[in-house]
Amino acid sequence: HSFLKISDGENPLENQVRFANFKNLDKYKTAVESTKFYAKICREYEENLDEKSAYEEEIMLALRTKKGVKAERMPSVPAELERFFDRKDGYVSLKREGMAVMNSILVEILDI
């Protein structure tokens, strides 16, 4: 499984890394026990993301949550897709119907 480290929001593109832990449980356990700091754990795979990739990951992961994406970080949404989104309290999130077609929506709004 791959994971993305999310920042505190002050600089959402700072130090963005996609990584995968060891699939072998013994290797993973050894890696975890070898350090006191989560960020220092040895990984099976690690990739520094460029600004565009980090932004796409940020949007994709945030839209999977109930809270959603800060409105100012959200890319523009074509009018025909607005019905899939809720906008409130400075955040944009997907409605239930939007979750069902999220991959198609992401392709449209992120131009990927």
Phi and psi in degrees as a GROMACS rama.xvg file:
@    title "Ramachandran Plot"
@    xaxis  label "Phi"
@    yaxis  label "Psi"
@TYPE xy
-102.041  149.666  SER-2
-136.757  159.388  PHE-3
-125.303  129.711  LEU-4
-76.4234  125.98  LYS-5
-102.544  135.676  ILE-6
-80.511  -179.813  SER-7
-78.1067  0.76719  ASP-8
98.7767  -17.8812  GLY-9
-62.5992  -45.5671  GLU-10
-136.663  89  ASN-11
-62.8414  -13.7305  PRO-12
-104.389  5.97664  LEU-13
-77.3673  128.896  GLU-14
54.0422  44.3472  ASN-15
-82.3395  123.457  GLN-16
-134.293  132.561  VAL-17
-99.1351  132.334  ARG-18
-143.815  163  PHE-19
-129.944  133.026  ALA-20
-77.8934  165.957  ASN-21
-61.6356  136.246  PHE-22
-73.8584  -32.571  LYS-23
-74.8039  120.41  ASN-24
-60.8361  -38.4806  LEU-25
-64.8739  -42.0478  ASP-26
-63.7766  -41.367  LYS-27
-64.1899  -45.4459  TYR-28
-60.3615  -43.4891  LYS-29
-61.6576  -43.0523  THR-30
-62.0301  -43.5548  ALA-31
-66.5263  -42.6667  VAL-32
-73.4093  -13.4344  GLU-33
-83.062  -5.01195  SER-34
-147.23  157.667  THR-35
-93.508  -9.29906  LYS-36
-115.746  126.402  PHE-37
-54.6026  -42.8931  TYR-38
-65.4443  -19.1868  ALA-39
-93.6886  -0.810332  LYS-40
-63.0717  131.989  ILE-41
-66.8527  135.357  CYS-42
-114.586  156.518  ARG-43
-72.6948  -32.6673  GLU-44
-147.683  140.749  TYR-45
-150.015  135.945  GLU-46
-139.916  126.38  GLU-47
-78.8877  130.36  ASN-48
-91.2573  140.803  LEU-49
-75.0473  171.418  ASP-50
-58.0198  -43.9081  GLU-51
-64.178  -46.513  LYS-52
-64.8412  -39.9806  SER-53
-64.1031  -41.251  ALA-54
-63.5445  -45.1481  TYR-55
-61.0049  -41.7453  GLU-56
-64.3309  -42.4669  GLU-57
-57.9974  -48.5467  GLU-58
-65.3673  -47.8576  ILE-59
-58.618  -47.5533  MET-60
-69.6955  -40.4566  LEU-61
-66.8333  -36.1875  ALA-62
-69.322  -14.999  LEU-63
-79.5387  -9.36333  ARG-64
-99.8459  160.736  THR-65
-66.3784  -36.6947  LYS-66
-67.6381  -42.5148  LYS-67
89.854  -153.228  GLY-68
-109.271  141.29  VAL-69
-56.5653  133.681  LYS-70
-54.5198  -38.8251  ALA-71
-70.6774  -17.3613  GLU-72
-90.9408  -16.4439  ARG-73
-73.4514  131.865  MET-74
-69.551  165.976  PRO-75
-66.2383  148.372  SER-76
-116.116  126.296  VAL-77
-58.0814  144.669  PRO-78
-52.678  -38.5067  ALA-79
-69.7678  -12.261  GLU-80
-102.699  -9.27722  LEU-81
-56.0784  -30.4093  GLU-82
-62.9478  -15.8183  ARG-83
-90.1562  -3.82108  PHE-84
-116.696  149.149  PHE-85
-110.788  140.599  ASP-86
-126.344  114.478  ARG-87
-158.529  148.846  LYS-88
52.2339  35.5199  ASP-89
80.4549  10.1669  GLY-90
-125.924  154.185  TYR-91
-119.868  125.764  VAL-92
-132.75  162.711  SER-93
-86.4685  138.294  LEU-94
-72.8546  171.261  LYS-95
-54.8169  -43.789  ARG-96
-64.1456  -33.1389  GLU-97
-69.706  -36.3443  GLY-98
-59.5743  -37.208  MET-99
-66.0549  -25.6564  ALA-100
-122.651  28.0162  VAL-101
-55.582  -43.5542  MET-102
-59.4864  -42.3917  ASN-103
-65.1771  -39.5523  SER-104
-64.0651  -45.0568  ILE-105
-60.276  -40.6488  LEU-106
-59.2642  -40.8765  VAL-107
-70.8093  -48.4663  GLU-108
-80.6498  -24.7529  ILE-109
-100.258  -7.07505  LEU-110
55.1965  50.3611  ASP-111
